[in-house]
């Protein structure tokens, strides 16, 4: 076929492309992240008779209105009319080669041809990104074509999915993993810090008041050959948290890509009618706002690195029969689990897994307010006949941060010995 005259007019930083450009052996997938709403690309085509001949050969569409000059001359058009789908073919080529590019797949199209195109016409086709969905990796693209007289000859829109190269998804090297554990100076937090460090991960032991406890955790990690840094920060205070993240990045030469939202406490048991809204708000601020602030501070770096793990420490009682008189605590933990699911959906395309690890009653000082009788009853109601320990919870966290958790996101993992089934 005789090569038609064509040129592409890229805009907003999109790369150039020509119809005669050969495919490379190892094509790269289009960079979906770099494309934004409003980006557009144009192609100027001069339609030749050979284009219609080749399109008819491939499609089998030999409608004489397109192919027979004598037949077309007896219509009010007076000459051969270009196949409408030939123009759509040029649109498809732009999508697959340019906007968004290699790996793009049309999933929906709606085109209209308000005026005919004839052999010899110059057609300017414009593709413009109208909407972008990061979660589904789709683009809604507006299509518009005009001829040399400025007359509209084609318009419409379509939805394009930008596929990913799954063979290039590589697990972050363990030496590049840096974890931030809020409330890491004691109890579950300390156990998680120690377990992550044993897995070769650099650990930021966050604390608000217990400096001695945090330094002891770090000393223990360093004595076993690990890397740890104790940082004071109130996770509900944005400025304090921002400074902490910068200090961690300066120390480990890498941004945080593992976040464990553990900071919080179990409020004193109190009947609902004696529970004030201020107490519920305090629980929400402690467990949910703190996690929210930490996520806000760390997610941009995870997106940039295309890898991340966020583990929220919940409570199995948010899904099973709760401990009595614990409304404020469980309202906050239920909200935290809702945030887990929302973030998992939104951040999955960036290679970030978000999960909740939910222990039941633990053998820690956090549950010191519970009577021994309550603890014994809880243990006897557990299929494994014991309460959880901090190391049980830490083991689950480490698993989700490693290979075992690479395809697990949006779930609540109950570490409660079988109480929640």
Secondary structure as GFF3:
##gff-version 3
##sequence-region A 1 421
A	DSSP	beta_strand	6	10	.	.	.	ID=ss1
A	DSSP	three_ten_helix	32	34	.	.	.	ID=ss2
A	DSSP	beta_strand	40	46	.	.	.	ID=ss3
A	DSSP	alpha_helix	49	59	.	.	.	ID=ss4
A	DSSP	alpha_helix	64	67	.	.	.	ID=ss5
A	DSSP	alpha_helix	69	73	.	.	.	ID=ss6
A	DSSP	alpha_helix	84	97	.	.	.	ID=ss7
A	DSSP	beta_strand	104	112	.	.	.	ID=ss8
A	DSSP	beta_strand	122	133	.	.	.	ID=ss9
A	DSSP	beta_strand	138	146	.	.	.	ID=ss10
A	DSSP	beta_strand	152	162	.	.	.	ID=ss11
A	DSSP	three_ten_helix	166	168	.	.	.	ID=ss12
A	DSSP	three_ten_helix	174	176	.	.	.	ID=ss13
A	DSSP	beta_strand	178	181	.	.	.	ID=ss14
A	DSSP	alpha_helix	187	198	.	.	.	ID=ss15
A	DSSP	beta_strand	202	207	.	.	.	ID=ss16
A	DSSP	alpha_helix	211	223	.	.	.	ID=ss17
A	DSSP	beta_strand	228	232	.	.	.	ID=ss18
A	DSSP	alpha_helix	238	252	.	.	.	ID=ss19
A	DSSP	beta_strand	258	261	.	.	.	ID=ss20
A	DSSP	three_ten_helix	272	274	.	.	.	ID=ss21
A	DSSP	alpha_helix	277	284	.	.	.	ID=ss22
A	DSSP	pi_helix	285	289	.	.	.	ID=ss23
A	DSSP	alpha_helix	290	305	.	.	.	ID=ss24
A	DSSP	beta_strand	308	315	.	.	.	ID=ss25
A	DSSP	three_ten_helix	316	318	.	.	.	ID=ss26
A	DSSP	alpha_helix	327	347	.	.	.	ID=ss27
A	DSSP	three_ten_helix	348	350	.	.	.	ID=ss28
A	DSSP	beta_strand	352	359	.	.	.	ID=ss29
A	DSSP	three_ten_helix	365	367	.	.	.	ID=ss30
A	DSSP	alpha_helix	372	380	.	.	.	ID=ss31
A	DSSP	alpha_helix	390	401	.	.	.	ID=ss32
A	DSSP	three_ten_helix	403	405	.	.	.	ID=ss33
A	DSSP	beta_strand	412	415	.	.	.	ID=ss34
###
